[in-house]
Amino acid sequence: MKTFIKFFTFSTILFFSAQSFSQQLNNVQRGQRGYIPPPKYEASAYITTLDVYEELNTVLPMCVASFSLDEFETQILKGMLLKKLESYNAVVSNTDLSKEDRQDKLKQLEIDFVKSLTIILTPDEVTTYVDMDFNKKEKKGKRKKRKKKKN
């Protein structure tokens, strides 16, 4: 009788512990309504390459307009931007480096580019360039306010 009670308690403990491990308690399980799979992360360390000429076509006209550069200075700036963007893509596409190493190289690349800008721009213009935002942001039109109908 004693062995039967020991066996029965052991089997019930084993049964309930197996049940608790097979289910995720308080969570929606896979296959049930409301299950959301975990997000998939990109393996490229969140840094992607750029289209060099597309970036050049966005940055160069803004610089020419804001700094009133002549044709010679424009060509120098164009060459510097091309070199910077190609170096950027080379650093980003190198998968042998870790994410932190790539970010350090990108920061150093930006610092070197800003130093080289002193060839054609004054220090005030260099500061203005660093503060410029080159992202294309489309402005949404203002929504019209609706008038409430009175009943």
C-alpha positions as CSV (number, residue, x, y, z in Angstrom):
1,M,0.0,0.0,0.0
2,K,2.9,2.4,0.8
3,T,4.5,1.8,-2.5
4,F,1.2,2.4,-4.3
5,I,0.8,5.8,-2.6
6,K,4.4,6.7,-3.4
7,F,4.0,5.7,-7.0
8,F,0.6,7.5,-7.3
9,T,2.0,10.8,-5.8
10,F,5.2,10.6,-8.0
11,S,3.1,9.9,-11.1
12,T,0.8,12.9,-10.4
13,I,3.7,15.2,-9.8
14,L,5.3,14.1,-13.0
15,F,2.1,14.4,-14.9
16,F,1.4,18.0,-13.8
17,S,4.9,19.1,-14.3
18,A,4.9,17.8,-17.8
19,Q,1.7,19.6,-18.5
20,S,3.1,22.9,-17.2
21,F,6.2,22.6,-19.4
22,S,4.2,21.7,-22.5
23,Q,2.2,24.9,-22.3
24,Q,3.2,28.5,-22.0
25,L,1.0,29.6,-19.2
26,N,-0.7,33.0,-19.6
27,N,0.4,33.3,-23.3
28,V,-1.4,32.8,-26.5
29,Q,0.1,29.7,-28.1
30,R,1.0,29.2,-31.7
31,G,-2.0,28.3,-33.8
32,Q,-4.5,30.0,-31.6
33,R,-6.3,33.2,-32.5
34,G,-4.4,36.3,-31.4
35,Y,-0.9,34.7,-31.8
36,I,1.7,37.1,-33.0
37,P,5.0,35.6,-34.1
38,P,8.2,37.2,-32.8
39,P,9.7,39.9,-35.0
40,K,12.4,39.0,-37.5
41,Y,15.5,41.2,-37.4
42,E,17.7,42.0,-40.3
43,A,21.1,40.4,-40.0
44,S,23.0,43.3,-41.6
45,A,23.2,45.2,-38.4
46,Y,20.6,47.8,-39.5
47,I,23.0,49.6,-41.8
48,T,22.3,49.5,-45.5
49,T,24.1,50.7,-48.6
50,L,23.1,53.9,-50.4
51,D,22.5,54.7,-54.0
52,V,25.5,57.0,-54.7
53,Y,24.1,59.0,-57.5
54,E,20.6,59.4,-56.0
55,E,22.2,60.7,-52.8
56,L,24.4,63.0,-54.8
57,N,21.4,64.4,-56.7
58,T,19.7,65.3,-53.4
59,V,22.7,66.8,-51.5
60,L,24.5,68.7,-54.2
61,P,21.7,71.0,-55.3
62,M,20.9,71.9,-51.7
63,C,24.6,72.8,-51.1
64,V,24.9,74.8,-54.3
65,A,21.8,76.8,-53.5
66,S,22.7,77.4,-49.8
67,F,26.4,78.2,-50.3
68,S,26.1,79.9,-53.7
69,L,29.0,77.8,-55.2
70,D,30.4,78.5,-58.6
71,E,30.9,75.7,-61.2
72,F,34.5,74.9,-60.1
73,E,33.6,74.6,-56.4
74,T,30.5,72.5,-57.4
75,Q,32.7,70.0,-59.3
76,I,35.1,69.8,-56.3
77,L,32.2,69.2,-53.9
78,K,30.7,66.6,-56.3
79,G,34.0,64.7,-56.3
80,M,34.3,64.9,-52.5
81,L,30.7,63.7,-52.1
82,L,31.2,60.8,-54.5
83,K,34.3,59.7,-52.7
84,K,32.5,59.9,-49.3
85,L,29.5,57.9,-50.5
86,E,31.6,55.2,-52.1
87,S,33.7,54.9,-49.0
88,Y,30.4,54.7,-47.0
89,N,29.2,51.8,-49.1
90,A,32.5,50.0,-48.9
91,V,32.5,50.2,-45.1
92,V,28.8,49.1,-44.8
93,S,29.2,46.2,-47.2
94,N,32.2,44.8,-45.3
95,T,30.6,42.1,-43.2
96,D,33.8,41.0,-41.6
97,L,33.7,43.9,-39.1
98,S,31.3,44.0,-36.2
99,K,28.5,46.6,-36.0
100,E,30.5,48.8,-33.6
101,D,33.6,48.8,-35.8
102,R,31.5,49.8,-38.8
103,Q,29.9,52.6,-36.9
104,D,33.3,53.9,-35.7
105,K,34.6,53.8,-39.3
106,L,31.5,55.7,-40.5
107,K,32.0,58.4,-37.8
108,Q,35.6,58.7,-38.8
109,L,34.6,59.0,-42.4
110,E,32.2,61.8,-41.6
111,I,34.8,63.6,-39.6
112,D,37.4,63.4,-42.4
113,F,34.8,64.6,-44.9
114,V,33.9,67.7,-42.8
115,K,37.6,68.4,-42.5
116,S,38.0,68.3,-46.2
117,L,35.1,70.7,-46.7
118,T,37.3,73.5,-45.4
119,I,39.0,73.5,-48.9
120,I,36.0,75.2,-50.5
121,L,33.8,76.4,-47.6
122,T,34.4,78.8,-44.8
123,P,34.1,77.6,-41.2
124,D,30.6,79.1,-40.8
125,E,29.5,77.4,-44.0
126,V,31.0,74.1,-42.7
127,T,28.9,74.5,-39.5
128,T,25.9,75.2,-41.6
129,Y,26.5,72.0,-43.7
130,V,26.8,69.9,-40.6
131,D,23.5,71.2,-39.3
132,M,21.7,70.7,-42.7
133,D,19.1,67.9,-43.0
134,F,19.2,66.2,-46.4
135,N,16.4,63.7,-45.8
136,K,13.5,64.1,-48.2
137,K,10.4,64.6,-46.2
138,E,7.2,65.1,-48.0
139,K,4.9,67.6,-46.2
140,K,1.4,66.6,-45.9
141,G,-1.3,69.1,-46.6
142,K,-3.3,70.5,-43.8
143,R,-6.6,68.8,-43.1
144,K,-9.6,70.8,-43.4
145,K,-11.7,71.1,-40.3
146,R,-15.2,69.8,-40.6
147,K,-18.0,71.9,-39.5
148,K,-20.4,70.2,-37.1
149,K,-23.9,70.0,-38.1
150,K,-26.5,71.3,-35.7
151,N,-29.5,69.2,-35.4
